[in-house]
């Protein structure tokens, strides 16, 4: 119940943030002074053109032409200030002032043409609110949420999340536009590191709106991780001996590195930080099987196979290593080319996995293969 309430509070906060963003950004799409922009653009362009033409034919001096140019830009600046006072759209006025100041009549006439084209084509365009709603759909879409839950299921383990990636990729390739948008919104909300390949596929999608939404989702995910990192480091500074907090921080950095969204340098930094925290937690609770497995798995990803193998071997011999975690021990033995020991461990592990209905079928088959048992 508390988890549902927390999810509802987070959703309500996100809705408020979206509403505030819409209010702020939609102010940019206020009433556009089209007629004024066209008239003043043509007038300023004509005045500046006549001034420089007169200077070229020798009727006036260059300084006088510059004065006419500056006076025209000054008038445009005063008009832009009045537009701001009237709380109207400032994009075209700012464009007119800047382009007229830098390129003279070309900028003034060009901005007037832009205002005219805007007046002609805006009848066939969507409003800012409609465009934003289409690009970032609400996360209350029942069909998209049902589709997401159908794929992911209720399990929270890493293997079930990994098996859902293919389904996500299929939806991004063959689903409807609404399904793709809804799925990306939900992935951003319930992100797990195993979902990173689906986000990467969305970043290279042929639909521009999907690519933009995927990039926004990645930015949101990284922002959440960074905010969580800052909070955890602050808590660690206040409670340096809190083992559950150290373990939580280690898992956070481990997950952050495993998202697949970081560059190689940042990924390596986060893994090293996670390894240091795992080691600190294990020093205080040396017989914690979950931490031993987490550190051993991280060492495998860092390609420290010998150290990982020794850690996981001690955990397995003490009975603290769960069968599902034995895949990392088998990986260490394989990378070290300790094939004889690999076969012995697999032979002892295979019967345990056969009796476990929740065991990963791929792990079960691998253990049976290396253990010399027949694969069903």
C-alpha angles and dihedrals in degrees: 000000000000090000091054091048091050091050091050091050092050090048091050090050091050090050090053091048091050091049091051091048091050091050092049098044096040088061085072088063096056123133109316116221094227100158094046092048092051094046097045092041092055092042094048092044091051093047094049091045093051092047095053092041090054090049091051094051090046100248093121135013128260092251090056090051090050089050091053090048092050092046092052091049089047091054090050090049092052090049091051089052090053090050089054091049089054090051094237129144111293102191098093095040091052090046091050094050095046097043093045091050094049105033103021117209093001091062094042095049091041093053090048088053090050091053090050093049090047089055091050098047104033091083088067097047132086123248120255092255092051092047093049093046091051093047096046108027121201115271092228093082103134096202094051092046091049090049091050093050091046091056099040099034123193096298118107099191121121096242094055090049091050092051090056094060093081090053091049091051090050091053091049089051102040108013127103120270091254092050091052093050094045092047093051091049091051094045088054090051098044098029121172125179091247089064092065095095090057091052091048090051089051090051088061095042119135092233111084092209091055091049092050093048091048091051090049090049091052090050091050092049093049090047091053092049092048093048090049090049092054092048093048094048089050091051092046090054089055097040108027094163099051104117097193089050092049090049091048091051091048092051090048094055090042091053091044091055091046095053090091089222097102130085118249095262096050091043090054092047092053093047092051090049091049091049092052091050093046089052091049092050092048091052088061096039105025095172098055106126095192092055091045090054092046093050092044091051091050091049089053090053088050087051093240090138099161095052091043092050093052092049095047092044091056090048092049094047090051091050094244098113113089118223091248089058092053090085089076091051090050089049091054092050092048093049090049089049091235090148097159092055090042090058092048093050092045091050091055093042099048097071090050092053092046090057093046110085091193095053119121108260091219091054090046092052093047092051091048091048096051092038092056095245123137115259113232 
